[in-house]
Amino acid sequence: MGLEKLVEIIGGMSHHEVARHLGTPPVEGRIEPARATSDQRKPFVAGNIVWRDGAYHAMSVDDVRTLVGEARRNGRKLRVAGSQHSTELAVFSSNSDDIRVVLDGELRCVELVSQDPSGAVVWVGGGCYLGRNPRDPSSTWANSLNAQLEALGVSLPILGGISHQTIAGFMQTSSSGGSLKHGFADAVESIEFVDGLARVQTFDAPSDEFYAAGVALGLFGVITRVKLRCKPRYFVAGTETNHELPDSLLAKQNGSYPLEAALANNDFMHLDWFPQCAVRRVTQWVGQTVDQMEPFKSYDSELRGEWKNLLAAVVLRIGNILDLTDPNTTLVADTIGALLKPFVPLDQNKDFHDFWYHALPSDDEVDVDNLIAIQFTEIWLPIPQLTTALDRLFAAIDKEQRMAGNFAVELYGARNSPFWMSPANGRDVVRVDVFWWAHNIGRRLEFFTYYWNQLLDLPGARLHWGKFLPVIGQKYGNVTFGPEFIKTAYEDHITDWLSLRRSFDPDGVFLTDYWRSIFGL
């Protein structure tokens, strides 16, 4: 069954009818108007601060200092909302009395410091979106960081799968694009933040404070500005191809997987692996940096366009319902396969030669905020663990098809990071993204647990701070997740990082119960 036939099947349904049947996805972290309390009936407003939609919009560094002072005086927590693509607990306090802040105004501005043929140096407000954030009506392509850098003829070394994030949120949660050759930290020169005593702190590379603050989960303070050294703009030339598993980079050869060498040899790459027994296909996206625009050919996502997203949502819903029966039976497995295979066609390879800011965030054209909203856990492993990790996953999925789910597992790399609490600190890594469609019926953590059981006890395993983390105190494989796991995973720097955290925020203005429990504080 091809995509055209699937379109015909649901052709009589309108966009709104399909969306209504699916319901509104529980996208995590959206700012909802806070419940009224005695303090919030008359929100605290001073200077240029604006109270809107349950959050304080700080327009300047002074506004941030004022809000931190207010939180400290009244024993309230303060947390900052970026694009809210992290889990809600990673971003906010669960207490409705606490202060939610959105960085706005001059804290979204881009200021040119210097420029020459080698590139440009800019200060960027912490609230500036990398690309356009569809959730924020005030966000446009023109006011995005990518657009303003492109206008200067310069670029960022890497972007993630989407460009909706604020620069502060992207850094603070250790987000990364798919490359062992290029890392976001390569461009960062200085970090400015307002700490828990309402002091403005600025740290330059190289210094311990700089490396500690680069990934700090909002626990050091509010990132107000970041200084970037940007190199001349580039283009990305590459291919996106679909393969049967035996013909892919996930086909084991002579005791190892070709993926390991491919990660090392390409500028950018990521794989989407569909592990369902009746699909077993892999989408391989590979790109290289080039200096010339020609021959220009735009990268277009397989899910580009409203109807493709609607169609994918219907297929995911049906697949999810089937998965709730018994995906280990031939009939159910074959039906899931017939639904998913049209989205991984073997005869539609794509070549592209596109701008860096359009090719790298390859999911920007997908409706990831609504119909194709995805929640996931992301496990980071040292490159030498790649073969063992894949061996374990193949064996486990062969035994239990429910582990395959109704979506893909993404595999890609991340470059060694100098930031102490980055999961890539001290080594190059391969990342395993386990996708859970936000509209799914079922238990999300139970699904993630299949993967935590297989991978979390591998030497050097760490996790993306902004995505779903395991349950504290629960055993996965041969390890128990909790503060001791974190201390072992980050043993080179965790003691010094926690000491700096206390010095910048002695009253715990930014320290929520969630992070307190993760670090055992």
Secondary structure as GFF3:
##gff-version 3
##sequence-region A 1 521
A	DSSP	alpha_helix	3	9	.	.	.	ID=ss1
A	DSSP	alpha_helix	15	22	.	.	.	ID=ss2
A	DSSP	beta_strand	50	52	.	.	.	ID=ss3
A	DSSP	beta_strand	55	58	.	.	.	ID=ss4
A	DSSP	alpha_helix	61	73	.	.	.	ID=ss5
A	DSSP	beta_strand	78	81	.	.	.	ID=ss6
A	DSSP	alpha_helix	88	91	.	.	.	ID=ss7
A	DSSP	beta_strand	99	103	.	.	.	ID=ss8
A	DSSP	three_ten_helix	105	108	.	.	.	ID=ss9
A	DSSP	beta_strand	110	116	.	.	.	ID=ss10
A	DSSP	beta_strand	119	125	.	.	.	ID=ss11
A	DSSP	alpha_helix	145	152	.	.	.	ID=ss12
A	DSSP	beta_strand	154	155	.	.	.	ID=ss13
A	DSSP	alpha_helix	167	172	.	.	.	ID=ss14
A	DSSP	three_ten_helix	184	187	.	.	.	ID=ss15
A	DSSP	beta_strand	188	195	.	.	.	ID=ss16
A	DSSP	beta_strand	200	204	.	.	.	ID=ss17
A	DSSP	alpha_helix	208	213	.	.	.	ID=ss18
A	DSSP	beta_strand	221	232	.	.	.	ID=ss19
A	DSSP	beta_strand	235	244	.	.	.	ID=ss20
A	DSSP	three_ten_helix	245	247	.	.	.	ID=ss21
A	DSSP	alpha_helix	258	265	.	.	.	ID=ss22
A	DSSP	beta_strand	268	274	.	.	.	ID=ss23
A	DSSP	beta_strand	281	290	.	.	.	ID=ss24
A	DSSP	alpha_helix	306	323	.	.	.	ID=ss25
A	DSSP	alpha_helix	330	340	.	.	.	ID=ss26
A	DSSP	three_ten_helix	341	343	.	.	.	ID=ss27
A	DSSP	beta_strand	350	355	.	.	.	ID=ss28
A	DSSP	alpha_helix	356	359	.	.	.	ID=ss29
A	DSSP	beta_strand	374	382	.	.	.	ID=ss30
A	DSSP	three_ten_helix	383	385	.	.	.	ID=ss31
A	DSSP	alpha_helix	386	399	.	.	.	ID=ss32
A	DSSP	three_ten_helix	401	404	.	.	.	ID=ss33
A	DSSP	beta_strand	409	414	.	.	.	ID=ss34
A	DSSP	beta_strand	429	437	.	.	.	ID=ss35
A	DSSP	alpha_helix	444	455	.	.	.	ID=ss36
A	DSSP	beta_strand	462	463	.	.	.	ID=ss37
A	DSSP	beta_strand	475	476	.	.	.	ID=ss38
A	DSSP	beta_strand	479	480	.	.	.	ID=ss39
A	DSSP	alpha_helix	483	489	.	.	.	ID=ss40
A	DSSP	alpha_helix	494	504	.	.	.	ID=ss41
A	DSSP	alpha_helix	513	519	.	.	.	ID=ss42
###
